[in-house]
Amino acid sequence: MNFDVIYGDTDSIMINTNSTDYDQVMGIGTK
């Protein structure tokens, strides 16, 4: 996986997956 971290904190993280497919993004999020 090659994602860009946009924001990271103690209990959360936001990443840029470079994907616009909702199901794919939600699948990545559960990993």
N, CA, C, O and CB atoms as a CASP TS submission, in Angstrom:
PFRMAT TS
TARGET T0000
AUTHOR 0000-0000-0000
METHOD Language model
MODEL 1
PARENT N/A
ATOM      1  N   MET     1       0.840  -1.181   0.000  1.00  0.00           N
ATOM      2  CA  MET     1       0.000   0.000   0.000  1.00  0.00           C
ATOM      3  C   MET     1       0.880   1.238   0.000  1.00  0.00           C
ATOM      4  O   MET     1       1.840   1.341   0.764  1.00  0.00           O
ATOM      5  CB  MET     1      -0.953   0.001   1.212  1.00  0.00           C
ATOM      6  N   ASN     2       0.541   2.153  -0.852  1.00  0.00           N
ATOM      7  CA  ASN     2       1.319   3.376  -0.968  1.00  0.00           C
ATOM      8  C   ASN     2       0.371   4.566  -0.864  1.00  0.00           C
ATOM      9  O   ASN     2      -0.077   5.102  -1.877  1.00  0.00           O
ATOM     10  CB  ASN     2       2.118   3.411  -2.307  1.00  0.00           C
ATOM     11  N   PHE     3       0.068   4.978   0.374  1.00  0.00           N
ATOM     12  CA  PHE     3      -0.866   6.065   0.621  1.00  0.00           C
ATOM     13  C   PHE     3      -0.140   7.259   1.214  1.00  0.00           C
ATOM     14  O   PHE     3       0.901   7.107   1.853  1.00  0.00           O
ATOM     15  CB  PHE     3      -1.993   5.611   1.551  1.00  0.00           C
ATOM     16  N   ASP     4      -0.690   8.445   1.001  1.00  0.00           N
ATOM     17  CA  ASP     4      -0.160   9.661   1.606  1.00  0.00           C
ATOM     18  C   ASP     4      -0.932   9.946   2.884  1.00  0.00           C
ATOM     19  O   ASP     4      -2.162   9.995   2.869  1.00  0.00           O
ATOM     20  CB  ASP     4      -0.246  10.864   0.623  1.00  0.00           C
ATOM     21  N   VAL     5      -0.217  10.136   3.995  1.00  0.00           N
ATOM     22  CA  VAL     5      -0.854  10.506   5.255  1.00  0.00           C
ATOM     23  C   VAL     5      -1.127  12.001   5.211  1.00  0.00           C
ATOM     24  O   VAL     5      -0.212  12.808   5.047  1.00  0.00           O
ATOM     25  CB  VAL     5       0.040  10.125   6.490  1.00  0.00           C
ATOM     26  N   ILE     6      -2.400  12.362   5.360  1.00  0.00           N
ATOM     27  CA  ILE     6      -2.796  13.762   5.351  1.00  0.00           C
ATOM     28  C   ILE     6      -2.767  14.311   6.770  1.00  0.00           C
ATOM     29  O   ILE     6      -2.358  15.451   6.990  1.00  0.00           O
ATOM     30  CB  ILE     6      -4.199  13.933   4.730  1.00  0.00           C
ATOM     31  N   TYR     7      -3.203  13.494   7.742  1.00  0.00           N
ATOM     32  CA  TYR     7      -3.275  13.926   9.134  1.00  0.00           C
ATOM     33  C   TYR     7      -3.149  12.706  10.021  1.00  0.00           C
ATOM     34  O   TYR     7      -3.717  11.657   9.719  1.00  0.00           O
ATOM     35  CB  TYR     7      -4.596  14.691   9.425  1.00  0.00           C
ATOM     36  N   GLY     8      -2.421  12.828  11.099  1.00  0.00           N
ATOM     37  CA  GLY     8      -2.316  11.751  12.069  1.00  0.00           C
ATOM     38  C   GLY     8      -2.284  12.319  13.470  1.00  0.00           C
ATOM     39  O   GLY     8      -1.630  13.332  13.720  1.00  0.00           O
ATOM     40  N   ASP     9      -2.985  11.675  14.383  1.00  0.00           N
ATOM     41  CA  ASP     9      -3.031  12.086  15.784  1.00  0.00           C
ATOM     42  C   ASP     9      -3.005  10.830  16.638  1.00  0.00           C
ATOM     43  O   ASP     9      -2.851   9.726  16.117  1.00  0.00           O
ATOM     44  CB  ASP     9      -4.302  12.954  16.090  1.00  0.00           C
ATOM     45  N   THR    10      -3.150  10.989  17.926  1.00  0.00           N
ATOM     46  CA  THR    10      -3.063   9.874  18.856  1.00  0.00           C
ATOM     47  C   THR    10      -4.037   8.746  18.523  1.00  0.00           C
ATOM     48  O   THR    10      -3.673   7.571  18.572  1.00  0.00           O
ATOM     49  CB  THR    10      -3.314  10.361  20.254  1.00  0.00           C
ATOM     50  N   ASP    11      -5.269   9.102  18.187  1.00  0.00           N
ATOM     51  CA  ASP    11      -6.296   8.077  17.989  1.00  0.00           C
ATOM     52  C   ASP    11      -6.939   8.093  16.603  1.00  0.00           C
ATOM     53  O   ASP    11      -7.962   7.441  16.392  1.00  0.00           O
ATOM     54  CB  ASP    11      -7.361   8.240  19.021  1.00  0.00           C
ATOM     55  N   SER    12      -6.356   8.826  15.661  1.00  0.00           N
ATOM     56  CA  SER    12      -6.965   8.871  14.331  1.00  0.00           C
ATOM     57  C   SER    12      -5.912   9.142  13.263  1.00  0.00           C
ATOM     58  O   SER    12      -4.814   9.624  13.541  1.00  0.00           O
ATOM     59  CB  SER    12      -8.062   9.945  14.276  1.00  0.00           C
ATOM     60  N   ILE    13      -6.288   8.814  12.036  1.00  0.00           N
ATOM     61  CA  ILE    13      -5.408   9.065  10.890  1.00  0.00           C
ATOM     62  C   ILE    13      -6.285   9.303   9.663  1.00  0.00           C
ATOM     63  O   ILE    13      -7.327   8.668   9.505  1.00  0.00           O
ATOM     64  CB  ILE    13      -4.414   7.864  10.651  1.00  0.00           C
ATOM     65  N   MET    14      -5.861  10.213   8.806  1.00  0.00           N
ATOM     66  CA  MET    14      -6.525  10.446   7.527  1.00  0.00           C
ATOM     67  C   MET    14      -5.497  10.205   6.438  1.00  0.00           C
ATOM     68  O   MET    14      -4.373  10.703   6.497  1.00  0.00           O
ATOM     69  CB  MET    14      -7.130  11.897   7.436  1.00  0.00           C
ATOM     70  N   ILE    15      -5.907   9.425   5.435  1.00  0.00           N
ATOM     71  CA  ILE    15      -4.997   9.103   4.338  1.00  0.00           C
ATOM     72  C   ILE    15      -5.644   9.420   3.001  1.00  0.00           C
ATOM     73  O   ILE    15      -6.869   9.419   2.875  1.00  0.00           O
ATOM     74  CB  ILE    15      -4.583   7.627   4.390  1.00  0.00           C
ATOM     75  N   ASN    16      -4.814   9.688   2.010  1.00  0.00           N
ATOM     76  CA  ASN    16      -5.273   9.864   0.635  1.00  0.00           C
ATOM     77  C   ASN    16      -5.034   8.547  -0.089  1.00  0.00           C
ATOM     78  O   ASN    16      -3.889   8.159  -0.319  1.00  0.00           O
ATOM     79  CB  ASN    16      -4.533  11.061  -0.082  1.00  0.00           C
ATOM     80  N   THR    17      -6.107   7.866  -0.445  1.00  0.00           N
ATOM     81  CA  THR    17      -6.001   6.573  -1.119  1.00  0.00           C
ATOM     82  C   THR    17      -5.877   6.718  -2.631  1.00  0.00           C
ATOM     83  O   THR    17      -5.590   5.744  -3.327  1.00  0.00           O
ATOM     84  CB  THR    17      -7.204   5.714  -0.788  1.00  0.00           C
ATOM     85  N   ASN    18      -6.089   7.919  -3.138  1.00  0.00           N
ATOM     86  CA  ASN    18      -6.092   8.174  -4.584  1.00  0.00           C
ATOM     87  C   ASN    18      -7.138   7.328  -5.303  1.00  0.00           C
ATOM     88  O   ASN    18      -6.953   6.965  -6.465  1.00  0.00           O
ATOM     89  CB  ASN    18      -4.709   7.895  -5.173  1.00  0.00           C
ATOM     90  N   SER    19      -8.230   7.015  -4.619  1.00  0.00           N
ATOM     91  CA  SER    19      -9.310   6.229  -5.206  1.00  0.00           C
ATOM     92  C   SER    19     -10.623   6.983  -5.053  1.00  0.00           C
ATOM     93  O   SER    19     -10.838   7.671  -4.055  1.00  0.00           O
ATOM     94  CB  SER    19      -9.401   4.829  -4.546  1.00  0.00           C
ATOM     95  N   THR    20     -11.498   6.852  -6.041  1.00  0.00           N
ATOM     96  CA  THR    20     -12.828   7.453  -5.959  1.00  0.00           C
ATOM     97  C   THR    20     -13.912   6.388  -5.827  1.00  0.00           C
ATOM     98  O   THR    20     -15.099   6.713  -5.811  1.00  0.00           O
ATOM     99  CB  THR    20     -13.095   8.320  -7.189  1.00  0.00           C
ATOM    100  N   ASP    21     -13.517   5.125  -5.733  1.00  0.00           N
ATOM    101  CA  ASP    21     -14.466   4.018  -5.607  1.00  0.00           C
ATOM    102  C   ASP    21     -14.806   3.811  -4.132  1.00  0.00           C
ATOM    103  O   ASP    21     -13.949   3.421  -3.339  1.00  0.00           O
ATOM    104  CB  ASP    21     -13.886   2.711  -6.228  1.00  0.00           C
ATOM    105  N   TYR    22     -16.061   4.074  -3.772  1.00  0.00           N
ATOM    106  CA  TYR    22     -16.484   4.031  -2.371  1.00  0.00           C
ATOM    107  C   TYR    22     -16.218   2.677  -1.721  1.00  0.00           C
ATOM    108  O   TYR    22     -15.669   2.624  -0.621  1.00  0.00           O
ATOM    109  CB  TYR    22     -17.959   4.361  -2.267  1.00  0.00           C
ATOM    110  N   ASP    23     -16.592   1.592  -2.372  1.00  0.00           N
ATOM    111  CA  ASP    23     -16.419   0.259  -1.789  1.00  0.00           C
ATOM    112  C   ASP    23     -14.944  -0.072  -1.570  1.00  0.00           C
ATOM    113  O   ASP    23     -14.583  -0.679  -0.562  1.00  0.00           O
ATOM    114  CB  ASP    23     -17.061  -0.797  -2.689  1.00  0.00           C
ATOM    115  N   GLN    24     -14.102   0.324  -2.506  1.00  0.00           N
ATOM    116  CA  GLN    24     -12.668   0.075  -2.361  1.00  0.00           C
ATOM    117  C   GLN    24     -12.102   0.867  -1.177  1.00  0.00           C
ATOM    118  O   GLN    24     -11.322   0.336  -0.386  1.00  0.00           O
ATOM    119  CB  GLN    24     -11.921   0.448  -3.664  1.00  0.00           C
ATOM    120  N   VAL    25     -12.493   2.119  -1.061  1.00  0.00           N
ATOM    121  CA  VAL    25     -11.998   2.963   0.030  1.00  0.00           C
ATOM    122  C   VAL    25     -12.461   2.425   1.384  1.00  0.00           C
ATOM    123  O   VAL    25     -11.682   2.397   2.337  1.00  0.00           O
ATOM    124  CB  VAL    25     -12.474   4.418  -0.156  1.00  0.00           C
ATOM    125  N   MET    26     -13.710   2.003   1.476  1.00  0.00           N
ATOM    126  CA  MET    26     -14.210   1.457   2.740  1.00  0.00           C
ATOM    127  C   MET    26     -13.492   0.155   3.087  1.00  0.00           C
ATOM    128  O   MET    26     -13.245  -0.115   4.263  1.00  0.00           O
ATOM    129  CB  MET    26     -15.731   1.221   2.663  1.00  0.00           C
ATOM    130  N   GLY    27     -13.159  -0.644   2.098  1.00  0.00           N
ATOM    131  CA  GLY    27     -12.394  -1.867   2.327  1.00  0.00           C
ATOM    132  C   GLY    27     -11.007  -1.563   2.861  1.00  0.00           C
ATOM    133  O   GLY    27     -10.522  -2.242   3.766  1.00  0.00           O
ATOM    134  N   ILE    28     -10.373  -0.547   2.304  1.00  0.00           N
ATOM    135  CA  ILE    28      -9.054  -0.134   2.785  1.00  0.00           C
ATOM    136  C   ILE    28      -9.162   0.348   4.227  1.00  0.00           C
ATOM    137  O   ILE    28      -8.300   0.053   5.055  1.00  0.00           O
ATOM    138  CB  ILE    28      -8.458   0.978   1.882  1.00  0.00           C
ATOM    139  N   GLY    29     -10.221   1.089   4.519  1.00  0.00           N
ATOM    140  CA  GLY    29     -10.414   1.637   5.866  1.00  0.00           C
ATOM    141  C   GLY    29     -10.587   0.578   6.933  1.00  0.00           C
ATOM    142  O   GLY    29     -10.222   0.803   8.087  1.00  0.00           O
ATOM    143  N   THR    30     -11.134  -0.568   6.576  1.00  0.00           N
ATOM    144  CA  THR    30     -11.329  -1.617   7.581  1.00  0.00           C
ATOM    145  C   THR    30     -10.055  -2.397   7.853  1.00  0.00           C
ATOM    146  O   THR    30      -9.965  -3.109   8.853  1.00  0.00           O
ATOM    147  CB  THR    30     -12.418  -2.567   7.137  1.00  0.00           C
ATOM    148  N   LYS    31      -9.065  -2.269   6.968  1.00  0.00           N
ATOM    149  CA  LYS    31      -7.780  -2.934   7.195  1.00  0.00           C
ATOM    150  C   LYS    31      -7.032  -2.162   8.227  1.00  0.00           C
ATOM    151  O   LYS    31      -5.914  -2.533   8.586  1.00  0.00           O
ATOM    152  CB  LYS    31      -6.952  -3.055   5.897  1.00  0.00           C
TER
END
